[in-house]
């Protein structure tokens, strides 16, 4: 399941969902400033909707860890905050995505123990949820 499909299930036709979907698209297209603006707006707009806030925080983590704008401290903070919200609200796919993001971040910063732990958690969760597409695509590499 992709992030956009889980956002759509939550109400992608809402302004927040649309902003998240557009922000994710901007990230994929390398339009990082626009993606960050949409992510921040989504966080601000979703204070009463923790599911959307968690997805928006993960988006900001992904932006912060983009190769062109790598900011390990900001990325880790966003992923951890998204992870906490996702865990509290039972959003297992998002929990796995956050562990994946943290694992990649820690690997890039040389924190191999933390990287290994987070990547193993993501891999286990993806397998348990039948989300093998993330494993097959080599996202854990």
C-alpha positions as CSV (number, residue, x, y, z in Angstrom):
1,X,0.0,0.0,0.0
2,X,1.4,3.3,-0.9
3,X,1.3,6.4,1.2
4,X,-1.1,8.1,-1.2
5,X,-3.6,5.2,-1.1
6,X,-3.6,5.2,2.7
7,X,-4.1,9.0,2.7
8,X,-7.0,8.5,0.1
9,X,-8.6,6.0,2.5
10,X,-8.5,8.6,5.2
11,X,-10.2,11.1,3.0
12,X,-7.9,12.2,0.2
13,X,-10.6,14.4,-1.2
14,X,-10.2,16.6,1.9
15,X,-8.0,19.7,1.6
16,X,-5.4,18.1,4.0
17,X,-5.4,14.8,2.1
18,X,-5.1,16.6,-1.2
19,X,-2.2,18.7,0.2
20,X,-0.4,15.5,1.3
21,X,-0.9,13.8,-2.0
22,X,0.3,16.9,-3.9
23,X,3.2,17.2,-1.4
24,X,4.3,13.6,-2.0
25,X,4.0,14.2,-5.8
26,X,6.2,17.3,-5.5
27,X,8.8,15.3,-3.5
28,X,8.9,12.6,-6.2
29,X,9.3,15.3,-8.9
30,X,12.1,17.0,-6.9
31,X,10.1,20.1,-6.2
32,X,11.3,20.2,-2.6
33,X,10.4,23.7,-1.6
34,X,6.8,23.2,-2.7
35,X,6.7,19.7,-1.1
36,X,8.0,21.2,2.2
37,X,5.4,24.1,2.1
38,X,2.6,21.6,1.5
39,X,3.9,19.3,4.3
40,X,4.1,22.1,6.8
41,X,0.7,23.4,5.9
42,X,-0.7,19.9,6.3
43,X,0.8,19.6,9.8
44,X,-0.6,23.0,10.8
45,X,-4.0,22.1,9.4
46,X,-4.3,18.7,10.9
47,X,-3.9,19.4,14.6
48,X,-7.3,17.7,15.3
49,X,-6.6,14.9,12.8
50,X,-3.6,12.9,14.1
51,X,-3.7,10.5,11.1
52,X,-3.1,13.3,8.7
53,X,-0.6,14.9,11.0
54,X,1.4,11.6,11.1
55,X,1.4,11.3,7.3
56,X,2.4,15.0,7.0
57,X,5.3,14.5,9.5
58,X,6.6,11.5,7.5
59,X,6.5,13.6,4.4
60,X,8.6,16.3,6.1
61,X,11.0,13.5,7.2
62,X,11.3,12.3,3.7
63,X,11.9,15.8,2.4
64,X,14.6,16.4,5.1
65,X,16.4,13.3,4.2
66,X,16.3,13.9,0.4
67,X,19.8,13.7,-1.0
68,X,19.7,17.4,-2.2
69,X,18.6,18.7,1.3
70,X,19.9,16.2,3.8
71,X,19.2,17.4,7.3
72,X,19.6,14.4,9.6
73,X,18.4,16.1,12.8
74,X,15.2,17.5,11.2
75,X,14.5,14.2,9.4
76,X,14.9,12.1,12.6
77,X,12.7,14.5,14.6
78,X,9.9,14.4,11.9
79,X,10.1,10.6,11.6
80,X,10.1,10.1,15.4
81,X,7.1,12.4,15.8
82,X,5.2,10.6,12.9
83,X,6.2,7.2,14.4
84,X,4.8,8.2,17.8
85,X,1.4,9.4,16.3
86,X,1.2,6.3,14.1
87,X,1.8,3.9,16.9
88,X,-0.7,5.5,19.2
89,X,-3.4,5.4,16.5
90,X,-2.6,1.9,15.2
91,X,-1.3,3.0,11.8
92,X,0.9,0.0,11.2
93,X,1.9,0.7,7.5
94,X,2.9,4.2,8.5
95,X,4.8,2.8,11.5
96,X,6.8,0.6,9.1
97,X,7.4,3.5,6.7
98,X,8.8,5.6,9.6
99,X,11.1,2.8,10.7
100,X,12.3,2.5,7.1
101,X,13.0,6.2,6.9
102,X,14.8,6.2,10.2
103,X,16.8,3.1,9.1
104,X,17.9,4.8,5.9
105,X,18.8,8.0,7.8
106,X,20.8,6.2,10.4
107,X,22.6,4.2,7.8
108,X,23.5,7.4,5.9
109,X,24.9,9.0,9.1
110,X,26.9,5.9,10.1
111,X,24.8,4.8,13.0
112,X,24.7,1.3,11.8
113,X,23.2,-0.3,15.0
114,X,20.2,2.0,14.9
115,X,20.0,1.6,11.1
116,X,19.9,-2.2,11.4
117,X,17.3,-2.2,14.2
118,X,14.9,0.1,12.3
119,X,15.4,-1.6,8.9
120,X,14.8,-5.0,10.6
121,X,11.6,-3.7,12.2
122,X,10.3,-2.3,8.9
123,X,11.1,-5.5,7.1
124,X,9.3,-7.6,9.7
125,X,6.3,-5.3,9.7
126,X,6.1,-5.3,5.9
127,X,6.2,-9.1,5.8
128,X,3.5,-9.4,8.5
129,X,1.2,-7.0,6.7
130,X,1.7,-8.6,3.3
131,X,3.4,-5.5,2.0
132,X,6.1,-7.4,0.1
133,X,6.1,-4.8,-2.7
134,X,8.3,-2.6,-0.5
135,X,10.8,-5.5,0.0
136,X,10.6,-6.5,-3.7
137,X,11.4,-3.0,-4.8
138,X,14.6,-3.0,-2.8
139,X,13.5,-0.1,-0.6
140,X,15.3,-1.7,2.3
141,X,18.6,-1.6,0.4
